[in-house]
């Protein structure tokens, strides 16, 4: 089973909010997830946009989880090591 760290969409119509989740690669975008490791709200300012549990992120990366391109671009603003 390949695992990917990606975004799960939530929120209202025309006002999305996202969860940063760990899911099976074949699962649908808003389908079943393994673990939720953070949130992303594009309508907030500055550092409040991304809330992330860095310990969980590191643990999943060590287990072999891949980060999707969209999530990687969001996390680059928070983490300088990606």
MDTraj code that builds the backbone (N, CA, C; nanometers):
import mdtraj as md
import numpy as np

residues = "UNK UNK UNK UNK UNK UNK UNK UNK UNK UNK UNK UNK UNK UNK UNK UNK UNK UNK UNK UNK UNK UNK UNK UNK UNK UNK UNK UNK UNK UNK UNK UNK UNK UNK UNK UNK UNK UNK UNK UNK UNK UNK UNK UNK UNK UNK UNK UNK UNK UNK UNK UNK UNK UNK UNK UNK UNK UNK UNK UNK UNK UNK UNK UNK UNK UNK UNK UNK UNK UNK UNK UNK UNK UNK UNK UNK UNK UNK UNK UNK UNK UNK".split()
xyz = np.array([
    [0.0849, -0.1178, 0.0000],
    [0.0000, 0.0000, 0.0000],
    [0.0889, 0.1234, 0.0000],
    [0.0731, 0.2077, -0.1018],
    [0.1484, 0.3321, -0.1043],
    [0.0648, 0.4417, -0.0378],
    [0.1324, 0.5213, 0.0391],
    [0.0663, 0.6238, 0.1195],
    [0.1143, 0.7610, 0.0725],
    [0.0226, 0.8561, 0.0695],
    [0.0543, 0.9914, 0.0236],
    [-0.0008, 1.0935, 0.1234],
    [0.0727, 1.2026, 0.1400],
    [0.0289, 1.3154, 0.2226],
    [-0.0293, 1.4183, 0.1267],
    [-0.1578, 1.4504, 0.1445],
    [-0.2254, 1.5396, 0.0504],
    [-0.3337, 1.6200, 0.1203],
    [-0.4051, 1.7003, 0.0408],
    [-0.5098, 1.7867, 0.0943],
    [-0.6470, 1.7215, 0.0796],
    [-0.7310, 1.7413, 0.1803],
    [-0.8709, 1.6979, 0.1775],
    [-0.9565, 1.8235, 0.1886],
    [-1.0432, 1.8461, 0.0908],
    [-1.1189, 1.9705, 0.0850],
    [-1.2397, 1.9669, 0.1772],
    [-1.2647, 2.0801, 0.2382],
    [-1.3818, 2.0990, 0.3227],
    [-1.4255, 2.2433, 0.3099],
    [-1.5083, 2.2888, 0.3983],
    [-1.5536, 2.4270, 0.3956],
    [-1.6792, 2.4440, 0.3132],
    [-1.7089, 2.5696, 0.2816],
    [-1.8303, 2.6037, 0.2079],
    [-1.8000, 2.6210, 0.0593],
    [-1.9058, 2.6383, -0.0138],
    [-1.8942, 2.6698, -0.1552],
    [-1.8261, 2.8057, -0.1711],
    [-1.7270, 2.8132, -0.2551],
    [-1.6479, 2.9338, -0.2825],
    [-1.5637, 2.9802, -0.1634],
    [-1.5563, 2.9015, -0.0583],
    [-1.4718, 2.9334, 0.0575],
    [-1.4131, 2.8033, 0.1127],
    [-1.3161, 2.7481, 0.0410],
    [-1.2623, 2.6188, 0.0815],
    [-1.1703, 2.6282, 0.2025],
    [-1.1641, 2.5196, 0.2752],
    [-1.0675, 2.4995, 0.3821],
    [-1.0175, 2.3566, 0.3634],
    [-0.8937, 2.3324, 0.3940],
    [-0.8349, 2.2025, 0.3660],
    [-0.7754, 2.1408, 0.4914],
    [-0.7742, 2.0073, 0.4956],
    [-0.7014, 1.9321, 0.5967],
    [-0.5826, 1.8682, 0.5276],
    [-0.4701, 1.8664, 0.5944],
    [-0.3540, 1.7950, 0.5441],
    [-0.3631, 1.6552, 0.6042],
    [-0.3791, 1.5548, 0.5183],
    [-0.4067, 1.4196, 0.5646],
    [-0.3098, 1.3189, 0.5028],
    [-0.3045, 1.2025, 0.5656],
    [-0.2322, 1.0886, 0.5134],
    [-0.3370, 0.9902, 0.4641],
    [-0.3264, 0.9489, 0.3371],
    [-0.4271, 0.8611, 0.2790],
    [-0.3622, 0.7615, 0.1836],
    [-0.4354, 0.6563, 0.1535],
    [-0.3935, 0.5617, 0.0522],
    [-0.3936, 0.6337, -0.0822],
    [-0.2973, 0.6029, -0.1654],
    [-0.2825, 0.6712, -0.2933],
    [-0.4056, 0.6542, -0.3828],
    [-0.4737, 0.5406, -0.3720],
    [-0.5882, 0.5127, -0.4590],
    [-0.7205, 0.5640, -0.4032],
    [-0.7224, 0.6142, -0.2816],
    [-0.8458, 0.6649, -0.2209],
    [-0.8858, 0.7973, -0.2869],
    [-1.0156, 0.8264, -0.2958],
    [-1.0592, 0.9544, -0.3533],
    [-1.0149, 1.0739, -0.2673],
    [-1.0157, 1.1914, -0.3272],
    [-0.9657, 1.3125, -0.2605],
    [-1.0313, 1.3366, -0.1255],
    [-1.1615, 1.3245, -0.1186],
    [-1.2332, 1.3493, 0.0064],
    [-1.2787, 1.2193, 0.0723],
    [-1.2135, 1.1109, 0.0401],
    [-1.2518, 0.9817, 0.0923],
    [-1.1852, 0.9495, 0.2253],
    [-1.1742, 0.8205, 0.2519],
    [-1.1209, 0.7713, 0.3781],
    [-0.9730, 0.8070, 0.3928],
    [-0.9365, 0.8515, 0.5132],
    [-0.7978, 0.8877, 0.5409],
    [-0.7434, 0.8019, 0.6545],
    [-0.6116, 0.7994, 0.6641],
    [-0.5452, 0.7248, 0.7700],
    [-0.5226, 0.8135, 0.8916],
    [-0.4764, 0.9362, 0.8679],
    [-0.4421, 1.0266, 0.9774],
    [-0.4523, 1.1707, 0.9288],
    [-0.4953, 1.2604, 1.0136],
    [-0.4980, 1.4040, 0.9848],
    [-0.3806, 1.4680, 1.0584],
    [-0.2966, 1.5411, 0.9845],
    [-0.1767, 1.5973, 1.0468],
    [-0.1742, 1.7495, 1.0483],
    [-0.2760, 1.8137, 0.9903],
    [-0.2770, 1.9592, 0.9942],
    [-0.3924, 2.0173, 0.9156],
    [-0.3954, 2.1512, 0.9084],
    [-0.4985, 2.2219, 0.8338],
    [-0.4351, 2.3324, 0.7502],
    [-0.5073, 2.3737, 0.6456],
    [-0.4658, 2.4843, 0.5604],
    [-0.5889, 2.5651, 0.5248],
    [-0.5861, 2.6951, 0.5577],
    [-0.6968, 2.7852, 0.5258],
    [-0.6410, 2.8998, 0.4416],
    [-0.6672, 2.9015, 0.3115],
    [-0.6093, 3.0034, 0.2238],
    [-0.6605, 3.1452, 0.2493],
    [-0.7679, 3.1606, 0.3281],
    [-0.8235, 3.2929, 0.3518],
    [-0.7654, 3.3626, 0.4744],
    [-0.6831, 3.2929, 0.5515],
    [-0.6178, 3.3543, 0.6673],
    [-0.4867, 3.4186, 0.6248],
    [-0.4316, 3.5025, 0.7112],
    [-0.3090, 3.5744, 0.6783],
    [-0.1888, 3.5160, 0.7502],
    [-0.0720, 3.5255, 0.6868],
    [0.0550, 3.4923, 0.7501],
    [0.0695, 3.3489, 0.7948],
    [0.1218, 3.3332, 0.9166],
    [0.1505, 3.2012, 0.9713],
    [0.0251, 3.1248, 1.0114],
    [-0.0882, 3.1917, 1.0164],
    [-0.2123, 3.1263, 1.0562],
    [-0.2701, 3.0376, 0.9459],
    [-0.2204, 3.0522, 0.8223],
    [-0.2726, 2.9736, 0.7113],
    [-0.2542, 2.8242, 0.7320],
    [-0.1368, 2.7853, 0.7811],
    [-0.1044, 2.6434, 0.7944],
    [-0.0801, 2.6093, 0.9403],
    [-0.1540, 2.5109, 0.9900],
    [-0.1300, 2.4545, 1.1230],
    [-0.0897, 2.3104, 1.0989],
    [0.0259, 2.2705, 1.1535],
    [0.0817, 2.1409, 1.1199],
    [0.1423, 2.0746, 1.2416],
    [0.1196, 1.9455, 1.2565],
    [0.1844, 1.8664, 1.3591],
    [0.3124, 1.8101, 1.2963],
    [0.4250, 1.8752, 1.3209],
    [0.5511, 1.8395, 1.2556],
    [0.6018, 1.7021, 1.2971],
    [0.5716, 1.6598, 1.4195],
    [0.6147, 1.5271, 1.4638],
    [0.5455, 1.4176, 1.3820],
    [0.4150, 1.4348, 1.3594],
    [0.3420, 1.3370, 1.2790],
    [0.3915, 1.3379, 1.1346],
    [0.4191, 1.4568, 1.0820],
    [0.4695, 1.4674, 0.9456],
    [0.6015, 1.3929, 0.9316],
    [0.6945, 1.4160, 1.0231],
    [0.8234, 1.3478, 1.0190],
    [0.8082, 1.1967, 1.0319],
    [0.7184, 1.1536, 1.1193],
    [0.6970, 1.0103, 1.1390],
    [0.6443, 0.9447, 1.0112],
    [0.5505, 1.0085, 0.9433],
    [0.4960, 0.9502, 0.8208],
    [0.5975, 0.9515, 0.7075],
    [0.6799, 1.0546, 0.7000],
    [0.7832, 1.0580, 0.5961],
    [0.8854, 0.9467, 0.6204],
    [0.9206, 0.9231, 0.7464],
    [1.0125, 0.8131, 0.7786],
    [0.9528, 0.6777, 0.7443],
    [0.8199, 0.6660, 0.7499],
    [0.7533, 0.5409, 0.7149],
    [0.7409, 0.5229, 0.5637],
    [0.7755, 0.6254, 0.4866],
    [0.7745, 0.6138, 0.3408],
    [0.6630, 0.6856, 0.2697],
    [0.5887, 0.7697, 0.3372],
    [0.4802, 0.8440, 0.2731],
    [0.5374, 0.9503, 0.1797],
    [0.4757, 0.9657, 0.0649],
    [0.5149, 1.0666, -0.0321],
    [0.4276, 1.1901, -0.0132],
    [0.4811, 1.3072, -0.0459],
    [0.4057, 1.4322, -0.0346],
    [0.3605, 1.4734, -0.1743],
    [0.2317, 1.5048, -0.1903],
    [0.1803, 1.5478, -0.3203],
    [0.2370, 1.6844, -0.3565],
    [0.2307, 1.7175, -0.4842],
    [0.2885, 1.8433, -0.5326],
    [0.2200, 1.9658, -0.4707],
    [0.0879, 1.9650, -0.4634],
    [0.0153, 2.0778, -0.4051],
    [0.0476, 2.0974, -0.2582],
    [0.0545, 1.9887, -0.1859],
    [0.0861, 1.9954, -0.0435],
    [0.2302, 2.0394, -0.0234],
    [0.3181, 1.9927, -0.1090],
    [0.4592, 2.0296, -0.0985],
    [0.4777, 2.1806, -0.1165],
    [0.4053, 2.2403, -0.2101],
    [0.4183, 2.3842, -0.2323],
    [0.3645, 2.4639, -0.1134],
    [0.2610, 2.4133, -0.0489],
    [0.2068, 2.4800, 0.0701],
    [0.3030, 2.4677, 0.1877],
    [0.3585, 2.3487, 0.2052],
    [0.4483, 2.3247, 0.3197],
    [0.5828, 2.3957, 0.3062],
    [0.6232, 2.4310, 0.1847],
    [0.7493, 2.5026, 0.1657],
    [0.7482, 2.6377, 0.2352],
    [0.6310, 2.6980, 0.2437],
    [0.6216, 2.8277, 0.3114],
    [0.6395, 2.8138, 0.4628],
    [0.6072, 2.6962, 0.5159],
    [0.6157, 2.6718, 0.6597],
    [0.7494, 2.6080, 0.6980],
    [0.7861, 2.5062, 0.6217],
    [0.9083, 2.4315, 0.6524],
    [1.0146, 2.4650, 0.5486],
    [1.1290, 2.5020, 0.5903],
    [1.2357, 2.5400, 0.4983],
    [1.3111, 2.4181, 0.4462],
    [1.2918, 2.2989, 0.5065],
    [1.3710, 2.1813, 0.4705],
    [1.3134, 2.1009, 0.3551],
    [1.1951, 2.1340, 0.3014],
    [1.1380, 2.0567, 0.1914],
    [1.1938, 2.0981, 0.0580],
])
top = md.Topology()
chain = top.add_chain()
for i, resn in enumerate(residues, 1):
    res = top.add_residue(resn, chain, resSeq=i)
    for name in ("N", "CA", "C"):
        top.add_atom(name, md.element.get_by_symbol(name[0]), res)
traj = md.Trajectory(xyz[None], top)
